[in-house]
Amino acid sequence: MRDEKATEVGYKAEACTKETVKKTNFIQINGTDIIPVSICAYPPYWFNGPNIKELAPPGNIVISIKNNQIDENEYIKIYTNHIYDLINSNKDFIPNIINRYSYQQDIALCCFETPDKFCHRHLLADILNKEYGYDIKEFGKETSNKLF
């Protein structure tokens, strides 16, 4: 299924400028000309933009961390493994799906947490920066990608 989606996208992994991808929460991007792209299993009811569910946290780890059933280290391990499983199954899947929405325009990978809170988008940005050479930073922040 993942390979079919990547093929369906139709863009080469090199198509977008890697500086055009940002990260933020749904509220901060509101009112800008940057295209918000959800990376949540369930985006807000009012959000009608694209959603890349494959980049959302798997299973119930969001509920588990909020209920103190797992800690941040366990969350990081589960989410990181999830993203590397995607990468290992098809190296071009993530860049291709991002390019589907970022081709010649800026996008922001969005979820719920405020920039200063622990969140999967920070982990995802670190992985994409390392594995693909992106320069994903928090929208409105000019310096470090690390927020926790």
Secondary structure as the mmCIF struct_conf table of DSSP 4:
data_model
#
loop_
_struct_conf.conf_type_id
_struct_conf.id
_struct_conf.beg_label_comp_id
_struct_conf.beg_label_asym_id
_struct_conf.beg_label_seq_id
_struct_conf.end_label_comp_id
_struct_conf.end_label_asym_id
_struct_conf.end_label_seq_id
HELX_RH_AL_P HELX_RH_AL_P1 ARG A 2 VAL A 9
TURN_TY1_P TURN_TY1_P1 ALA A 13 GLU A 14
BEND BEND1 ALA A 15 CYS A 16
HELX_RH_3T_P HELX_RH_3T_P1 LYS A 18 THR A 20
STRN STRN1 VAL A 21 ASN A 25
HELX_RH_AL_P HELX_RH_AL_P2 PHE A 26 ILE A 29
TURN_TY1_P TURN_TY1_P2 ASN A 30 GLY A 31
BEND BEND2 THR A 32 ILE A 34
STRN STRN2 ILE A 35 SER A 38
BEND BEND3 CYS A 40 TYR A 42
TURN_TY1_P TURN_TY1_P3 TYR A 45 TRP A 46
BEND BEND4 GLY A 49 GLY A 49
STRN STRN3 ASN A 51 ASN A 51
HELX_RH_3T_P HELX_RH_3T_P2 LYS A 53 LEU A 55
BEND BEND5 ALA A 56 ALA A 56
HELX_LH_PP_P HELX_LH_PP_P1 PRO A 57 PRO A 58
TURN_TY1_P TURN_TY1_P4 GLY A 59 ASN A 60
HELX_RH_AL_P HELX_RH_AL_P3 ILE A 61 LYS A 66
TURN_TY1_P TURN_TY1_P5 ASN A 67 ASN A 68
BEND BEND6 GLN A 69 ILE A 70
HELX_RH_AL_P HELX_RH_AL_P4 GLU A 72 SER A 89
TURN_TY1_P TURN_TY1_P6 LYS A 91 ASP A 92
HELX_RH_AL_P HELX_RH_AL_P5 PHE A 93 SER A 102
TURN_TY1_P TURN_TY1_P7 TYR A 103 GLN A 104
BEND BEND7 GLN A 105 GLN A 105
STRN STRN4 ILE A 107 CYS A 111
BEND BEND8 PHE A 112 GLU A 113
TURN_TY1_P TURN_TY1_P8 PRO A 115 ASP A 116
BEND BEND9 LYS A 117 LYS A 117
HELX_RH_AL_P HELX_RH_AL_P6 HIS A 120 TYR A 132
STRN STRN5 LYS A 137 GLU A 138
TURN_TY1_P TURN_TY1_P9 PHE A 139 GLY A 140
BEND BEND10 THR A 143 THR A 143
BEND BEND11 ASN A 145 ASN A 145
#
